[in-house]
Amino acid sequence: MGDINKILAKHFSDQLTVDEESVLTQWKKENPEEFLKLESIWKNTKITDHKNLFDVTEAWTVLDEKLNKESQPKVRKLNTFSIKNWRIAASFAVLIGLSISMLWFLDPNITMQTSQSVKTIVLPDGSKVTLNKNSELSYPKKFDDSKRVLSLTGEAFFEVTPDANKPFEVSANNVLVTVLGTSFNVRSKDDNYTEVVVETGKVSVDTKTDGTQKIILTPGEKGIYKNSQLGKENNKDKNFIAWKTGIFVFENEPLNKIIIRLAEFYDASVVVEGNVSQCFASVVFENQTLNECLKELQLLFGFEIHHEENNVIKLKEITCK
């Protein structure tokens, strides 16, 4: 019970990890009525502001008022969920409130994880982060007076609230990205490769290990850390935030590269059979399904689409025009 208390507390304070979300989903299946009533009490008693110290006395007072109202005679059919069970759920809600308070004071950081969906997060300073699938972002519940520091594994797009007195720093594997107010994308999939693309404003990128390598990026530029070297180049990838917008624009792109980008975006396994080195396409996909995208490409190249076992899609009999 202690573990589920903690997991429920993190659920109501939006701090669940992927593993904890799986545990909660199973618990909800086994206890659907309890969860719905608990959620109802939690919302109606207005004790969800976990950013402040949880006041147990106040919580009990509010809950008692609600329960007393529930116990008063009313001209309606009684809910089968008894007053006794309401009180049990109410006690549960207070325990969760206490758990949230403990989480708040014992762990000063928030860690957000994604698995198969993109998530938008609003930071304490009002900055917005869009976290790509299979990524993790850690940041303090409250930024200090000198700077705003976050840690990223995976990929995210940042829209930073300007604050000249508080630099915004993103730590991603071996590089540190520093800005005052801008929007940029960071992709960091392993220790040996990180890229930063600036959309607006100006960004500083330097190596964390010794700080001897440093570059300044402006809109349209990309910083790349690879093989322990940090460099920059013009960003030629028009789809660097397609994972966020759902819009892909390909202009005379090789078919194999188009398929790779689509497969990555849709978490699919797509196998191209045959020589496609001479296949190029100019096409735009806007918030379409993978099947719709492949159907459009099929019109261009006449291939056959085969759905195999284990969700593998094979493209056969490709004809380059």
Order of alpha helices (4+ residues) and beta strands (2+ residues): alpha-alpha-alpha-alpha-alpha-beta-beta-beta-beta-beta-beta-beta-beta-beta-beta-beta-beta-beta-alpha-beta-alpha-beta-beta-alpha-beta-beta
